[in-house]
Amino acid sequence: MHKEFLMGNAAIARGAMAAGLNVISGYPGTPSTEVLETVAKNNDGSLYVEWSVNEKAALEVGAGAAYSGARCMVTMKQVGLNVASDPLMSLAYIGVKGGMVILVADDPGPISSQTEQDTRTFASYSKLPCFDPSSVQEAYDMIQTAFEYSEKYHTPVLFRPTTRVCHGYASIEVKDENECAKNKPEGFVRDPMKWVIFPRLSFKAHGDIEKRNSELSTVFSESGLNPTFSGSGRRGIATHGINFTYTKEALKALDVEVPLFKVGTPFPFPEEAAKAFLESVDEVLCIEELDPVIERGLIYVCGKYGLKTRIFGKQTGNIPTAGENTCTSVKRAVASFLGIFLPTEEKAEDVPPLPVRPPVLCAGCPHRASFFAVKQAMKGIKSVFCGDIGCYTLGNAMPLDMVDTCLCMGAGVNITQGIGRIDPDTKCFAFVGDSTFFASAITGVVNAVYNQADMTLVILDNSTTAMTGHQPHPGTGRTMMGQVVEKVNIEQVLRGVGVTTVETVDPLKLDEAVAVVKRVAEEKGVKAIIFKSPCAVLIKPEKPAVIDNDKCINCQKCKNLLGCPGLVLRDGKIAIEESLCTGCGLCAQVCPVNAIGGGKNAE
Amino acid sequence: MQNNILICGVGGQGIVLTSKLIAATAMAKDIPVMSAETIGMAQKGGSVFSFLRLGDDLYCPMFPEKTADLIIAFEPAEAVRMLPYLKEGGKVIVNTHPIVPVTVSLKGTAYNGTEMLEYLAKNVADLKTIDGEAACKLVGSPRALNMIMLGQSVRTGVLPFGIDDVEETMKKTVKPQFVEMNSIALRLDI
């Protein structure tokens, strides 16, 4: 053993490697992304690592590897599990041979997600065992335990940290190389009675799963994964994940010790451990984020065994039903539950109004140019702009204001078709990024072609998965392990499924881009524009733009039309923020008096 | 012994590296460390922070309000935003150079940091202001801000190590061509 300072996600990756990992697949998504990246970085060449095209593909690749005896991990964020849920629900019945851990990172807040769904709830729905670590060290240790259970019970298991565990850092004990397990997969052994799902097999598997889960509930109760901590009094606290650490800090600050129950395996719920805890107290406060899983579990146990213990939590208003808990909020909830007086926070007086800093498209981002070109071209024409998931969702902000809908990965392509059916006079646009296109928009395009929709597909091709930190994808021509491969060509894909008009244009050439949009939008049927320009973060910036103060009339159109962070006001005059400007030249093209030079246009 | 340190600013100012260097220096001295920081969408020009905890008996990488021994603020408004975390008698180091968000410059409202600095002066007994821009010019690099702020933080005496220790860590972390510039920045006496 030795000490290392690791991010939670890195600890999960290293723990999985210590458990003899052979294969890892996944799709990027905050807060899960660094798990796969850490494995890739530490791969000596003996592991197979891939960014899959989406979570469904990742899970199926993982399943095949696990059928063949490999220990594998599949990584995604919580909404990614929705995409992977089709194979997941069936795989729960089929089971695995090699250990298979599905890492699903939840995002209370939500900080960077569409939903506040709880993977613990998904675990009970899919009937799969679920592990919930509370700290970086525990994540490292628990992922190894998860592999053991998976292999012993021949079932995939879910491992669900939340953002603060994923992105927290700590100095932790990790195994030396010679302490790590090695696994040599046997290879796929043909057995249609085992690997081919049929109603007959599913009926039997269902019964087996219920029996196993009932047994696991007992095993988990005795396993040390769901510990109780003694304390004084008849009021106790049940908690989980990062909330356990908030609770420990709160108790320390309030200088009290109360009975504590920490649920590390929310499914199957450790009933016997819960019962023993409930019998030791009269009242329990459940401190949880997302769904009240422990709260409901305890109420169930009380009902089942006729216990009189009263359960408090989200359903009684002690803990907020939505959003993230914090050290401060948990301390208040604990104090209030225990009847400890805390002075009400006096609001700091006369705090000056703080500037809000919503995330914005970067200076030089080609998406800004793409949105602006469409906006210019469609000025005065009734249009709808369906957005999608990626950096370009930020195109909703003023002054661009170019995202009318955003639902989930790949949805915009189909939503715009639905709008067009009801509103045939509206010009329907769907914006989708290159990585999202491959992940889940292609079927939407096929749907549009097949059903004769009237819409313009706008592909924002910046040749990377920018939002989650620049992962490669099928269009980039390189894999996660750096292998150079044939690029999947978006234009050819579109033509292949029957889109006859596909125009590719550089959005930073504004006049050309506007002309293309006007021309393509006029056509009937399904047609596409590919705005191709690399992510500004990935290319060497040009020299910053320069404002000719003799020409500038300070109309501020550049700033007010584009909202680029590289354009700022200094003493009431428009100026270039040189530390941010990439010299993309877009502002020079909207300046009515040609006062902006430098950048790309400089010779 | 326990230290709660909060580093805050705007995405892209080098806050993550500052946090990593403090953590690595503490690790080298066998002091347990925990930290938590903003990652993801908020980094794109948004407010970012890093909670950093050094010492024994730590459970959580974050800490509650009113418990920070030191706030290292790379931007005046961000210092004010995070001020509720400062404990009574805690120290604040603040870079006086404001970063104006796009939303503010769009509305044409004035934000220039002055109000924030006045508020800090009134409400923080132990406040050190750093003219980051001027200091960067002294060092000769606009990218030196994080090392200047780190050097000043070590000078407060709150951290359980000295400049030599941090410099040692820095040398192991940054690219060789940046070592000299960073050393000058760390040791800048202002």
Interface residues (C-beta under 8 A of the other chain):
Chain A: K3 F5 T30 P31 I111 S112 S135 V136 R164 H167 G168 Y169 A170 S171 I242 F244 T245 Y246 K248 E249 A250 K252 A253 T326 C327 T328 K331 E345 A348 D350 V351 P352 L354 P355 V356 R357 P358 P359 V360 L361 C362 C391 L394 M398 P399 M467 T468 Q556 K559 N560 G563 C564 P565 L567 V568 L569 S579
Chain B: V10 A23 A24 M27 P32 V33 M34 S35 A36 E37 I39 G40 M41 A42 Q43 K44 G45 G46 S47 D57 L58 Y59 C60 P61 M62 F63 P64 E65 A77 V80 R81 L83 P84 V100 P101 V102 T103 V104 S105 L106 G108 Y111 E115 M116 E118 Y119 N123 P142
